[in-house]
Amino acid sequence: MDVERGRRVRPTGIFNALLTCALGLLSAMAVALPSTDGAGAVRPPRIDDQAADILIDGRLDEAAWARAPFQDDFVVIEPDTLASPDHRTRVQFLYSDRGLYVGVTNEQPPQSLVPRLSGRDARINRDSVSITIDPTGSGLFGYWFSVSLGGSLTDGTVLPERQFSNQWDGPWNGASAETANGWTAEYFLPWSMMAMPQSGDERRIGFYVSRKVAYLDQRWAVPALPSTTPRFMSALRSLVIRGVQPSRQLTFYPFSAATVDSREGDFESKIGADIYWRPSSNLQVSGTLNPDFGTVVQDDLVVNLSAFEVFFNERRPFFLEGQEVFSTSPRATGSYQNGPQLTLLNTRRIGAPPARPSFDGLESISEADRTRLSDLVGATKVTGQSGAFRYGALAALEQDSEVTGFLSDGEAIDFAVKGRRFGAVRGLWEQSEGGAYQGLGGMITAVGQPGDDGFVGALDGHLLSAGGTWKLDTQAMASQAEDRLGGGLITDVVFTPKQGRIHQFAFDLFDRDFDINDFGFLRRNDLVQVRYRYEQTRSDLDHVRDRQTRFRFGYGENLDGLHVASGVFAEREWTFHDLSKFRFETGLRPARWDDRNSFGNGPFRIEDRGTVSMRWSSNDGLELSGGLFGGVRQEDLQDLTYSGGGFVSWRPSDRFTARMEVEYTDRSGWLLHQEDQDFTTFDAIQWAPEFALEYYFSARQQLRASMQWIGLQATEQEFLRIAEDGRLVPRTRAPDAEADDFSISNAILQFRYRWEIAPLSDLFVVYTRGGSLDDPDGRSFEEMLARNLARPDTDQLVVMLRYRLGS
């Protein structure tokens, strides 16, 4: 690569060449794709809802179930032995004009049942049954629904080939019931909640059923599609139904929220609504007015003093609905295991804190305004499908905000900040035939904000060979932000030569002007990087139940030719016959340049760094379970940091759970930027405990108390400065300069009551207290936590009701 240090190099030639090669590879592989025949289809009986009178109570005692045929050829997929299970499972299907009924009979000794209630979408080890449905039957997209013993529900979406996400909630119903020889699960899945393209009289719908058996810590499934094989969406079994044409649908979700803020002395009430209109099975138009759902779910606390942003998932129902069409690569969903998340549409940007006012002499803005979310006027979304073409459009508008800023002399000034405007348009052509998949898509996003409109355009291509051995995803992008044009390219290749062997290759190219973070998420630009990841799973060993081995390698340079990212890591994890687990990982990060954490003050050299970590956990299917973890790693200048902790979970009944975890970190030589080219290393102690108590009156009513705290004390060690050659050299600090010592304490205490009145109809009562403290006074950890709770930044009681009306 022709680069010079300090010279701005735009990789136009490289970019075009790589894009040409990627598209050429797509074309060549598409021509070579063979075709295969699918498995035999299942033809369930059609029923009349009123005549059948099926009550979704988990008990398969209606006459219609006795006449329904069943599938029972389940095999063990976790571990991936494909052996016959210890107990029988039978799954049955019925359908009507309104939706699909699913009944599952799970034989098992009653004394071995593990019923555990949880909030929606919680993932814990318990007896459960999950159904994946592809409403098009073409392997292009699908939905998954899970019912656990006790009646707790989880759901989400899935994209080719195995991109699962729980960032979606649907208006379906499910229940479970214990029986004399096991338990049963019952589902009703309305056609109206699924994107179902228009079809003739006969439809083919893909399905997959898996059963988790907690006391064995195994998963059984039909068809046999373990995660160690490449195919999933393209290999689902088929249901054939006739005469189903989903009707027009109008759904209205009014909501009301009242917030009492004790700290500010304010009372705020808000009324809004989400509206979903499906004029045909191919199209959905939705809108939201005055939305606000961020107050009932708390993000995990983090202390981030680096130059890299932390990604947080979306939680608001309106922005989650139909989000899958805007996913342009596996990296967008967080399901890709060979690199950091990258997405063109990060809807958490909508309603983020207002932009910093552009005013000469502005020193800072108030802490409350820096973290307060922007209110929305509203948003609208259109998603649909026409033949092989899927599309989506999204627009959102924020309200104007008032921000208090401070000048260098301490004078406070109030600023009016104009709300941002967001827009996105997406189109995707897809084809799936004989198990092969090809897709070609495009997306444009735009953000209008004070003084800085931003635009991003992208083309993405996707390919899966008929046998699933090869999978290719590539995406070329261009951006315009602050009148600067930038470009980027990513390519991901997955090669699965046989069950239990996976090779992943990744390539990234981002020029220094590439910027998608007005609406998307990218960890860094100015990068050329390659990565490789290998994973091997063995389930044929005598001394352990299964063993996983992983190896990762990566190398990256910025466009000045500086080596800025690399590492070699090896990991092995054992699951023993008593279902305990042990994981060991070691790695080496060679010496490199850091061109980010000086915050624009030049690159600097950091040394070789090694890392070793271990983690042990007991069988989490037991009433009392827990684990220990620990490790040691080298800091940027090779000082050692030690960390360790443990966790314990106690579930004396299916209705009550108590969990506590604590992590302790002792850092030495922690390198942090101060100002200009000055750095300081610190000796730091950090405690990070968290606990949660949950009680379930039923599967639909939950009371939860939780607390998270991060306490950090850092004492200055050595004072450094970036020299002309990029080395960090000692510096002399002025005798009268203030100490660089600092402390941070972040704490959140929350009590939350949730009553799921009906599918997607909820009552929340949430009390939240806590906040952050940057403490220069050297308080103890106990004093900092007490200060957080005694004088919080947040002290709110929120009551919110959201109810679903319509078909």
ChimeraX attribute file (.defattr): number of C-alpha atoms within 10 A of each C-alpha:
attribute: neighborCount
match mode: 1-to-1
recipient: residues
	/A:1	8
	/A:2	8
	/A:3	15
	/A:4	12
	/A:5	11
	/A:6	9
	/A:7	9
	/A:8	13
	/A:9	14
	/A:10	18
	/A:11	20
	/A:12	12
	/A:13	9
	/A:14	12
	/A:15	18
	/A:16	13
	/A:17	11
	/A:18	17
	/A:19	19
	/A:20	12
	/A:21	12
	/A:22	21
	/A:23	15
	/A:24	12
	/A:25	13
	/A:26	20
	/A:27	13
	/A:28	11
	/A:29	17
	/A:30	17
	/A:31	8
	/A:32	10
	/A:33	18
	/A:34	13
	/A:35	13
	/A:36	12
	/A:37	9
	/A:38	14
	/A:39	11
	/A:40	9
	/A:41	13
	/A:42	20
	/A:43	16
	/A:44	20
	/A:45	18
	/A:46	18
	/A:47	15
	/A:48	14
	/A:49	13
	/A:50	7
	/A:51	8
	/A:52	13
	/A:53	12
	/A:54	19
	/A:55	14
	/A:56	18
	/A:57	17
	/A:58	23
	/A:59	21
	/A:60	22
	/A:61	11
	/A:62	12
	/A:63	11
	/A:64	18
	/A:65	20
	/A:66	11
	/A:67	12
	/A:68	16
	/A:69	15
	/A:70	18
	/A:71	15
	/A:72	14
	/A:73	16
	/A:74	24
	/A:75	24
	/A:76	23
	/A:77	24
	/A:78	20
	/A:79	22
	/A:80	24
	/A:81	14
	/A:82	17
	/A:83	12
	/A:84	13
	/A:85	16
	/A:86	12
	/A:87	13
	/A:88	14
	/A:89	23
	/A:90	16
	/A:91	24
	/A:92	22
	/A:93	22
	/A:94	22
	/A:95	22
	/A:96	19
	/A:97	17
	/A:98	18
	/A:99	18
	/A:100	17
	/A:101	22
	/A:102	19
	/A:103	25
	/A:104	26
	/A:105	25
	/A:106	23
	/A:107	17
	/A:108	18
	/A:109	13
	/A:110	13
	/A:111	8
	/A:112	13
	/A:113	18
	/A:114	21
	/A:115	21
	/A:116	25
	/A:117	28
	/A:118	26
	/A:119	19
	/A:120	15
	/A:121	17
	/A:122	13
	/A:123	9
	/A:124	14
	/A:125	20
	/A:126	23
	/A:127	26
	/A:128	28
	/A:129	27
	/A:130	21
	/A:131	19
	/A:132	21
	/A:133	27
	/A:134	29
	/A:135	22
	/A:136	19
	/A:137	23
	/A:138	24
	/A:139	27
	/A:140	22
	/A:141	22
	/A:142	25
	/A:143	23
	/A:144	22
	/A:145	24
	/A:146	23
	/A:147	25
	/A:148	29
	/A:149	25
	/A:150	25
	/A:151	25
	/A:152	23
	/A:153	26
	/A:154	22
	/A:155	23
	/A:156	19
	/A:157	24
	/A:158	23
	/A:159	22
	/A:160	21
	/A:161	20
	/A:162	17
	/A:163	20
	/A:164	19
	/A:165	17
	/A:166	18
	/A:167	21
	/A:168	23
	/A:169	22
	/A:170	20
	/A:171	14
	/A:172	19
	/A:173	19
	/A:174	24
	/A:175	24
	/A:176	27
	/A:177	18
	/A:178	17
	/A:179	15
	/A:180	9
	/A:181	13
	/A:182	18
	/A:183	23
	/A:184	27
	/A:185	29
	/A:186	26
	/A:187	24
	/A:188	21
	/A:189	20
	/A:190	20
	/A:191	21
	/A:192	21
	/A:193	17
	/A:194	20
	/A:195	24
	/A:196	22
	/A:197	19
	/A:198	17
	/A:199	15
	/A:200	9
	/A:201	10
	/A:202	12
	/A:203	21
	/A:204	20
	/A:205	22
	/A:206	24
	/A:207	23
	/A:208	21
	/A:209	23
	/A:210	24
	/A:211	25
	/A:212	20
	/A:213	22
	/A:214	21
	/A:215	17
	/A:216	15
	/A:217	17
	/A:218	18
	/A:219	22
	/A:220	29
	/A:221	25
	/A:222	22
	/A:223	20
	/A:224	22
	/A:225	23
	/A:226	23
	/A:227	15
	/A:228	20
	/A:229	18
	/A:230	28
	/A:231	25
	/A:232	22
	/A:233	29
	/A:234	28
	/A:235	26
	/A:236	26
	/A:237	23
	/A:238	22
	/A:239	20
	/A:240	15
	/A:241	20
	/A:242	18
	/A:243	13
	/A:244	19
	/A:245	20
	/A:246	23
	/A:247	15
	/A:248	14
	/A:249	16
	/A:250	17
	/A:251	15
	/A:252	18
	/A:253	18
	/A:254	18
	/A:255	22
	/A:256	17
	/A:257	21
	/A:258	16
	/A:259	18
	/A:260	17
	/A:261	18
	/A:262	14
	/A:263	13
	/A:264	11
	/A:265	9
	/A:266	10
	/A:267	12
	/A:268	10
	/A:269	12
	/A:270	13
	/A:271	15
	/A:272	17
	/A:273	20
	/A:274	22
	/A:275	19
	/A:276	21
	/A:277	17
	/A:278	22
	/A:279	14
	/A:280	18
	/A:281	22
	/A:282	18
	/A:283	20
	/A:284	21
	/A:285	17
	/A:286	21
	/A:287	21
	/A:288	23
	/A:289	16
	/A:290	18
	/A:291	24
	/A:292	23
	/A:293	14
	/A:294	13
	/A:295	18
	/A:296	22
	/A:297	13
	/A:298	13
	/A:299	10
	/A:300	9
	/A:301	15
	/A:302	12
	/A:303	13
	/A:304	9
	/A:305	10
	/A:306	13
	/A:307	15
	/A:308	12
	/A:309	13
	/A:310	11
	/A:311	14
	/A:312	11
	/A:313	13
	/A:314	16
	/A:315	18
	/A:316	19
	/A:317	17
	/A:318	23
	/A:319	21
	/A:320	17
	/A:321	18
	/A:322	21
	/A:323	19
	/A:324	21
	/A:325	19
	/A:326	26
	/A:327	18
	/A:328	28
	/A:329	26
	/A:330	22
	/A:331	20
	/A:332	21
	/A:333	22
	/A:334	17
	/A:335	15
	/A:336	17
	/A:337	11
	/A:338	20
	/A:339	19
	/A:340	13
	/A:341	18
	/A:342	24
	/A:343	21
	/A:344	25
	/A:345	24
	/A:346	22
	/A:347	22
	/A:348	17
	/A:349	19
	/A:350	23
	/A:351	22
	/A:352	17
	/A:353	17
	/A:354	25
	/A:355	16
	/A:356	16
	/A:357	20
	/A:358	11
	/A:359	10
	/A:360	7
	/A:361	10
	/A:362	18
	/A:363	13
	/A:364	16
	/A:365	19
	/A:366	13
	/A:367	12
	/A:368	13
	/A:369	17
	/A:370	17
	/A:371	11
	/A:372	15
	/A:373	17
	/A:374	22
	/A:375	20
	/A:376	22
	/A:377	17
	/A:378	18
	/A:379	23
	/A:380	20
	/A:381	23
	/A:382	19
	/A:383	25
	/A:384	22
	/A:385	21
	/A:386	12
	/A:387	12
	/A:388	14
	/A:389	15
	/A:390	20
	/A:391	20
	/A:392	23
	/A:393	20
	/A:394	21
	/A:395	19
	/A:396	21
	/A:397	21
	/A:398	21
	/A:399	18
	/A:400	16
	/A:401	18
	/A:402	15
	/A:403	21
	/A:404	17
	/A:405	22
	/A:406	16
	/A:407	15
	/A:408	10
	/A:409	9
	/A:410	11
	/A:411	10
	/A:412	15
	/A:413	12
	/A:414	12
	/A:415	16
	/A:416	12
	/A:417	18
	/A:418	17
	/A:419	21
	/A:420	23
	/A:421	19
	/A:422	23
	/A:423	20
	/A:424	22
	/A:425	19
	/A:426	21
	/A:427	21
	/A:428	22
	/A:429	17
	/A:430	19
	/A:431	16
	/A:432	19
	/A:433	17
	/A:434	17
	/A:435	24
	/A:436	23
	/A:437	25
	/A:438	22
	/A:439	19
	/A:440	19
	/A:441	21
	/A:442	20
	/A:443	23
	/A:444	20
	/A:445	24
	/A:446	22
	/A:447	23
	/A:448	17
	/A:449	17
	/A:450	15
	/A:451	9
	/A:452	13
	/A:453	17
	/A:454	22
	/A:455	22
	/A:456	26
	/A:457	20
	/A:458	20
	/A:459	18
	/A:460	21
	/A:461	23
	/A:462	21
	/A:463	27
	/A:464	28
	/A:465	22
	/A:466	23
	/A:467	20
	/A:468	23
	/A:469	17
	/A:470	18
	/A:471	25
	/A:472	21
	/A:473	24
	/A:474	25
	/A:475	23
	/A:476	22
	/A:477	22
	/A:478	21
	/A:479	23
	/A:480	20
	/A:481	20
	/A:482	12
	/A:483	11
	/A:484	12
	/A:485	17
	/A:486	23
	/A:487	26
	/A:488	26
	/A:489	23
	/A:490	24
	/A:491	22
	/A:492	24
	/A:493	17
	/A:494	22
	/A:495	17
	/A:496	21
	/A:497	15
	/A:498	12
	/A:499	16
	/A:500	18
	/A:501	17
	/A:502	20
	/A:503	17
	/A:504	19
	/A:505	19
	/A:506	20
	/A:507	19
	/A:508	19
	/A:509	26
	/A:510	27
	/A:511	25
	/A:512	22
	/A:513	21
	/A:514	24
	/A:515	29
	/A:516	31
	/A:517	21
	/A:518	23
	/A:519	23
	/A:520	18
	/A:521	22
	/A:522	19
	/A:523	14
	/A:524	19
	/A:525	20
	/A:526	21
	/A:527	23
	/A:528	22
	/A:529	20
	/A:530	21
	/A:531	20
	/A:532	20
	/A:533	21
	/A:534	19
	/A:535	18
	/A:536	16
	/A:537	19
	/A:538	19
	/A:539	17
	/A:540	13
	/A:541	9
	/A:542	9
	/A:543	11
	/A:544	16
	/A:545	19
	/A:546	22
	/A:547	21
	/A:548	16
	/A:549	18
	/A:550	16
	/A:551	18
	/A:552	17
	/A:553	19
	/A:554	20
	/A:555	18
	/A:556	21
	/A:557	19
	/A:558	22
	/A:559	26
	/A:560	18
	/A:561	16
	/A:562	18
	/A:563	21
	/A:564	23
	/A:565	20
	/A:566	18
	/A:567	18
	/A:568	18
	/A:569	18
	/A:570	17
	/A:571	18
	/A:572	18
	/A:573	19
	/A:574	20
	/A:575	21
	/A:576	17
	/A:577	14
	/A:578	12
	/A:579	19
	/A:580	17
	/A:581	21
	/A:582	18
	/A:583	18
	/A:584	17
	/A:585	18
	/A:586	18
	/A:587	19
	/A:588	18
	/A:589	20
	/A:590	18
	/A:591	18
	/A:592	21
	/A:593	19
	/A:594	18
	/A:595	19
	/A:596	16
	/A:597	18
	/A:598	21
	/A:599	15
	/A:600	11
	/A:601	15
	/A:602	16
	/A:603	22
	/A:604	22
	/A:605	19
	/A:606	20
	/A:607	15
	/A:608	15
	/A:609	20
	/A:610	19
	/A:611	17
	/A:612	18
	/A:613	18
	/A:614	18
	/A:615	18
	/A:616	17
	/A:617	19
	/A:618	19
	/A:619	22
	/A:620	23
	/A:621	22
	/A:622	17
	/A:623	14
	/A:624	15
	/A:625	17
	/A:626	19
	/A:627	19
	/A:628	18
	/A:629	18
	/A:630	17
	/A:631	18
	/A:632	19
	/A:633	20
	/A:634	22
	/A:635	21
	/A:636	20
	/A:637	18
	/A:638	16
	/A:639	16
	/A:640	18
	/A:641	20
	/A:642	17
	/A:643	18
	/A:644	17
	/A:645	18
	/A:646	18
	/A:647	18
	/A:648	18
	/A:649	19
	/A:650	17
	/A:651	18
	/A:652	13
	/A:653	13
	/A:654	19
	/A:655	18
	/A:656	19
	/A:657	20
	/A:658	18
	/A:659	18
	/A:660	17
	/A:661	18
	/A:662	18
	/A:663	18
	/A:664	17
	/A:665	19
	/A:666	18
	/A:667	23
	/A:668	22
	/A:669	21
	/A:670	24
	/A:671	23
	/A:672	16
	/A:673	19
	/A:674	16
	/A:675	12
	/A:676	13
	/A:677	18
	/A:678	19
	/A:679	23
	/A:680	22
	/A:681	25
	/A:682	22
	/A:683	19
	/A:684	21
	/A:685	20
	/A:686	20
	/A:687	19
	/A:688	20
	/A:689	19
	/A:690	19
	/A:691	18
	/A:692	18
	/A:693	16
	/A:694	21
	/A:695	19
	/A:696	20
	/A:697	12
	/A:698	16
	/A:699	22
	/A:700	20
	/A:701	18
	/A:702	21
	/A:703	18
	/A:704	19
	/A:705	17
	/A:706	19
	/A:707	18
	/A:708	20
	/A:709	24
	/A:710	22
	/A:711	23
	/A:712	23
	/A:713	21
	/A:714	21
	/A:715	19
	/A:716	17
	/A:717	17
	/A:718	17
	/A:719	19
	/A:720	22
	/A:721	21
	/A:722	21
	/A:723	16
	/A:724	10
	/A:725	9
	/A:726	15
	/A:727	15
	/A:728	19
	/A:729	14
	/A:730	15
	/A:731	15
	/A:732	9
	/A:733	12
	/A:734	7
	/A:735	6
	/A:736	6
	/A:737	7
	/A:738	8
	/A:739	10
	/A:740	16
	/A:741	18
	/A:742	17
	/A:743	22
	/A:744	19
	/A:745	25
	/A:746	23
	/A:747	26
	/A:748	25
	/A:749	22
	/A:750	21
	/A:751	19
	/A:752	20
	/A:753	19
	/A:754	20
	/A:755	18
	/A:756	19
	/A:757	15
	/A:758	13
	/A:759	15
	/A:760	16
	/A:761	17
	/A:762	18
	/A:763	19
	/A:764	19
	/A:765	18
	/A:766	22
	/A:767	22
	/A:768	23
	/A:769	23
	/A:770	24
	/A:771	20
	/A:772	24
	/A:773	19
	/A:774	12
	/A:775	15
	/A:776	13
	/A:777	9
	/A:778	14
	/A:779	13
	/A:780	13
	/A:781	19
	/A:782	9
	/A:783	11
	/A:784	23
	/A:785	21
	/A:786	14
	/A:787	18
	/A:788	22
	/A:789	19
	/A:790	11
	/A:791	14
	/A:792	20
	/A:793	19
	/A:794	21
	/A:795	21
	/A:796	22
	/A:797	21
	/A:798	19
	/A:799	20
	/A:800	22
	/A:801	19
	/A:802	21
	/A:803	18
	/A:804	20
	/A:805	13
	/A:806	11
	/A:807	13
